[in-house]
């Protein structure tokens, strides 16, 4: 076992060909989730006083962020909570609302859909994905870790008791008219969500989770009175567009480290609560840079390295950081740690999990 401890400076630059490395600076969206004091009727209308006072998120952008043009149609979301549920309200501009899938646990993104990703404790492992189409057909699954870190999705897992209702301004599967938008109102019981939180309890005031939203949008033609996915020159369906709340910097939703931050507040909507920027999040991002570098190095050399100069030679990142760190390599595994205050250190390992430990 070898150990090395020194000061790193991650060099700026652009990296091509490594899909896991975001090509935009680290700047996730942030949102205060206010508490509702009224009972919400889950009917797809979002018309209660609590919803009316709750701010929308920023409009969705392309999954790659500013590297690509803004989406053709607008999408925005509101979030509330109480002692029983996490509430999510969605508004999606759409001139042609359609859906085909009706069986639960279908691969819903084969239709236009809306997707929710939740990582309660922010370690990038043990997170939840939920998808729904305009019929209200759902697919929920559990990920022990991202696909890149060798984990298969568990579609047998369910958010028990989830209640989602679709509201449509227009018609569905009718190409002869022009629609306006569709709404989704969702109530997710805490039981399934807090199973993977650090405390295993309903969030408290100031607690922060990682979360992101995505919208899958297919390019469609109207042929013989029916909606048909557009084809490329080879006759295959064109790739779907991916629009998200907090940009990923790459075409990959399963990178929880770039999801947004939500912060829970005991105050009701209409209050003004500041978001708390926590220093450990920068430390965790520094660790993630080294994780990217180790993965890139391994893809070429089939081993990991504790030599920063070798790592940097194979991976040029787009952001610069200056932080002391320690690498421990044991055969084909590694752990990298960065010290924090209060005798804590933050650690990342080969499969991307991040956690803190006392010295």
ChimeraX attribute file (.defattr): number of C-alpha atoms within 10 A of each C-alpha:
attribute: neighborCount
match mode: 1-to-1
recipient: residues
	/A:1	6
	/A:2	10
	/A:3	10
	/A:4	12
	/A:5	13
	/A:6	10
	/A:7	11
	/A:8	17
	/A:9	13
	/A:10	22
	/A:11	15
	/A:12	12
	/A:13	13
	/A:14	14
	/A:15	15
	/A:16	12
	/A:17	7
	/A:18	15
	/A:19	14
	/A:20	17
	/A:21	24
	/A:22	26
	/A:23	22
	/A:24	18
	/A:25	13
	/A:26	17
	/A:27	12
	/A:28	17
	/A:29	18
	/A:30	20
	/A:31	21
	/A:32	25
	/A:33	26
	/A:34	27
	/A:35	22
	/A:36	22
	/A:37	15
	/A:38	11
	/A:39	9
	/A:40	18
	/A:41	12
	/A:42	17
	/A:43	16
	/A:44	19
	/A:45	19
	/A:46	21
	/A:47	11
	/A:48	12
	/A:49	13
	/A:50	19
	/A:51	20
	/A:52	13
	/A:53	15
	/A:54	21
	/A:55	18
	/A:56	17
	/A:57	18
	/A:58	16
	/A:59	17
	/A:60	24
	/A:61	25
	/A:62	25
	/A:63	25
	/A:64	21
	/A:65	23
	/A:66	13
	/A:67	12
	/A:68	11
	/A:69	10
	/A:70	15
	/A:71	17
	/A:72	13
	/A:73	15
	/A:74	16
	/A:75	27
	/A:76	18
	/A:77	21
	/A:78	23
	/A:79	25
	/A:80	24
	/A:81	24
	/A:82	20
	/A:83	12
	/A:84	12
	/A:85	19
	/A:86	19
	/A:87	23
	/A:88	19
	/A:89	22
	/A:90	23
	/A:91	21
	/A:92	20
	/A:93	17
	/A:94	20
	/A:95	17
	/A:96	20
	/A:97	25
	/A:98	20
	/A:99	18
	/A:100	14
	/A:101	20
	/A:102	14
	/A:103	12
	/A:104	13
	/A:105	18
	/A:106	16
	/A:107	15
	/A:108	25
	/A:109	19
	/A:110	15
	/A:111	19
	/A:112	20
	/A:113	22
	/A:114	24
	/A:115	21
	/A:116	17
	/A:117	23
	/A:118	23
	/A:119	25
	/A:120	26
	/A:121	21
	/A:122	25
	/A:123	22
	/A:124	25
	/A:125	23
	/A:126	19
	/A:127	26
	/A:128	25
	/A:129	22
	/A:130	19
	/A:131	24
	/A:132	28
	/A:133	26
	/A:134	25
	/A:135	18
	/A:136	19
	/A:137	21
	/A:138	23
	/A:139	23
	/A:140	26
	/A:141	18
	/A:142	21
	/A:143	20
	/A:144	17
	/A:145	23
	/A:146	21
	/A:147	12
	/A:148	13
	/A:149	13
	/A:150	10
	/A:151	13
	/A:152	13
	/A:153	17
	/A:154	13
	/A:155	14
	/A:156	10
	/A:157	14
	/A:158	17
	/A:159	19
	/A:160	13
	/A:161	13
	/A:162	16
	/A:163	15
	/A:164	20
	/A:165	18
	/A:166	20
	/A:167	19
	/A:168	20
	/A:169	15
	/A:170	17
	/A:171	18
	/A:172	16
	/A:173	16
	/A:174	15
	/A:175	19
	/A:176	11
	/A:177	12
	/A:178	14
	/A:179	18
	/A:180	14
	/A:181	20
	/A:182	24
	/A:183	22
	/A:184	25
	/A:185	24
	/A:186	21
	/A:187	21
	/A:188	19
	/A:189	20
	/A:190	22
	/A:191	16
	/A:192	17
	/A:193	21
	/A:194	17
	/A:195	15
	/A:196	20
	/A:197	19
	/A:198	12
	/A:199	12
	/A:200	15
	/A:201	13
	/A:202	18
	/A:203	22
	/A:204	12
	/A:205	13
	/A:206	17
	/A:207	14
	/A:208	23
	/A:209	19
	/A:210	24
	/A:211	27
	/A:212	24
	/A:213	25
	/A:214	23
	/A:215	26
	/A:216	19
	/A:217	21
	/A:218	20
	/A:219	15
	/A:220	15
	/A:221	14
	/A:222	12
	/A:223	10
	/A:224	8
	/A:225	11
	/A:226	14
	/A:227	18
	/A:228	14
	/A:229	18
	/A:230	16
	/A:231	14
	/A:232	10
	/A:233	7
	/A:234	7
	/A:235	8
	/A:236	10
	/A:237	15
	/A:238	15
	/A:239	13
	/A:240	17
	/A:241	17
	/A:242	19
	/A:243	26
	/A:244	27
	/A:245	25
	/A:246	27
	/A:247	29
	/A:248	31
	/A:249	24
	/A:250	20
	/A:251	17
	/A:252	16
	/A:253	20
	/A:254	19
	/A:255	21
	/A:256	22
	/A:257	21
	/A:258	23
	/A:259	29
	/A:260	22
	/A:261	20
	/A:262	21
	/A:263	21
	/A:264	22
	/A:265	23
	/A:266	17
	/A:267	15
	/A:268	20
	/A:269	23
	/A:270	12
	/A:271	12
	/A:272	10
	/A:273	18
	/A:274	11
	/A:275	16
	/A:276	12
	/A:277	10
	/A:278	9
	/A:279	10
	/A:280	16
	/A:281	13
	/A:282	13
	/A:283	20
	/A:284	21
	/A:285	16
	/A:286	23
	/A:287	24
	/A:288	21
	/A:289	21
	/A:290	22
	/A:291	22
	/A:292	21
	/A:293	26
	/A:294	23
	/A:295	22
	/A:296	23
	/A:297	20
	/A:298	16
	/A:299	13
	/A:300	10
	/A:301	11
	/A:302	10
	/A:303	14
	/A:304	23
	/A:305	19
	/A:306	18
	/A:307	10
	/A:308	18
	/A:309	12
	/A:310	14
	/A:311	20
	/A:312	18
	/A:313	10
	/A:314	18
	/A:315	25
	/A:316	20
	/A:317	23
	/A:318	18
	/A:319	18
	/A:320	14
	/A:321	15
	/A:322	11
	/A:323	14
	/A:324	14
	/A:325	20
	/A:326	18
	/A:327	23
	/A:328	18
	/A:329	20
	/A:330	12
	/A:331	10
	/A:332	11
	/A:333	12
	/A:334	18
	/A:335	19
	/A:336	21
	/A:337	25
	/A:338	21
	/A:339	20
	/A:340	16
	/A:341	8
	/A:342	8
	/A:343	9
	/A:344	14
	/A:345	19
	/A:346	20
	/A:347	23
	/A:348	23
	/A:349	19
	/A:350	17
	/A:351	19
	/A:352	23
	/A:353	19
	/A:354	23
	/A:355	16
	/A:356	17
	/A:357	12
	/A:358	10
	/A:359	9
